[in-house]
């Protein structure tokens, strides 16, 4: 299974101590991602995310949404637009 840089970075940010309420800037986000990857590695970050969902799924969902949005903004990731399927008449 292929994993994207976006997903790896979001998992790393999820595992970091940064909080959305702190409104971290781009350097803080990049630093937190780099530190989490150095400290835990890709697999360790993924395991921490999985544990977070197991412990408190609602909180984990909110944190991952924030992490994904922050990573997309900081790293300039644009989501491709999906065409809306035509409705059958």
Secondary structure, DSSP 8 states (H G I E B T S, - for coil): ----HHHHHHHHHHHSS--GGG---HHHHHHHHHHHHHHHHHHHHHHHHHHHHHH-HHHHHHHHHHHHHHHHHHTT-------------
